[in-house]
Amino acid sequence: MNWLDLVAYFFGGAFLTNAIPHVVAGMMGEPFQSPFAKPRGEGLSTSTVNILWGFFNLLVGYLLVCRVGDFGVRNTSDVAAAGLGGLLVGLFLARHFGRFHGGNDPRPT
C-alpha cells in the first residue's frame, strides 16, 4: 500500500463530498455559495455555476479515487481515507455555510 494513494483517496473523498451541495442546489435551481461568487465562498452563485462546479468536483473526486492506485471498496484503509476526507470537509463546510443558513444555531425556530 502506497501512502500517497491514501492521500489521493482522502482528497478524493473531500471532492466527492463537496460536489453534493453544489449539484443539489443547482438541480433545485437555487443559488448557492461557490468560489466564483463575490465575496469568494460567501456570495451566491447561479444554479448553472453550481452545477458546473459540482460536476468538476465529481470529476476530480473520481480521478483521485478511481484512477489513482487500486482503490478497493473492501479495503478498510482505502475506504477510511476517502471517508475521513469526506467527513472532515463535510464538518468544515457545515460550520462555514451554517453561518449563512442558520445551521450553527442550536435553538429551534
N, C-alpha and C positions, 0 to 999 in steps of 0.2 A: 504494500500500500504506500503510495506516494503521498506525502503530506500536502504537496501542492494541489493534488486532486481534491483533498478535503477542503482546502481554502476556496477552490473554484466552486465546490458544491455549496459551501457556506454562502458565498456571494450569489450563486445561482438561486438559492432559496430566498435570499433577500430580494432579488429582482422579481422573482415569480410572485412573492407576496405583495410587492409594491405595485404590480400590474393590476391586482384585483380592484382597488377602489377607483382607479382611473378608467378601466374598462367598464365597470358597473355604472359609474357616474355618466360616462359618455353614452352608454347604451340607454340610459334613462333620460338622456337629453339635458342633463343637469350640468351647470358649470362646477368646476372643482379646482382646487389649488394644483399648480404644477410648476416646474422650474421655469416655464416660459412666461409666467404671469408677472405683473408688476404690482407690488414688490415681489421679487422672486420667492416662490414657495409659500407665499401668503395670499397674494391676489388670486382671483379666479380666472381660469382659462375656459375656453369654449368646450362644449362636449366633443367637437371634432378633434380638437387638440388633445383632449384626454384619451380618446380612442387611439390616436396615433402614438401618444406617449405610452399608453398601456400596452399596445402591441409591440412597441420597441422593447419594453421591459420583458414581455413574454419571450421575444426572440433572444435577448441576451441571456435570460434565465435558462432557456432551452440549450443554448450553445454551451453555457457553463456546466449544466448538469448532464446533458446527454451526449455532448461531443468531447468532453474532457475526460480522459481516463476511461474507466469501465464502471460507471455507476451501477450499483446493484440494489434493487429495491429490498432484497433480503439481507443486504449487508448493513448491519446496525450502524457502523461508523459513517457510512455514506449518507444514510437517511438522517442520522443525528446531526451531521454537519449541515445538511440542507435545512433541516427542521429548525436548528438553532439560528441559522441566518434569517429564516422567515420569522421566527418568534421575536428575535431582537429588533428587526426592522419594524415588525408589527407593533411592538410595545413603544418604540420611539415615535412612530407615526401616530399612534393613538394619543400619546401625550401632546405631540405637536399640533395635530389637527383638532384635538379636543378643545384647544383654546378658542377655535373659531366656531365650533359647532356645539359647544356646551357639554362635551363628553368628559370633561375633567371635574365637573361639579357633581358631587355625590348626592346632593339634595334632589328629591323628586320635584318636578314642576307641576 
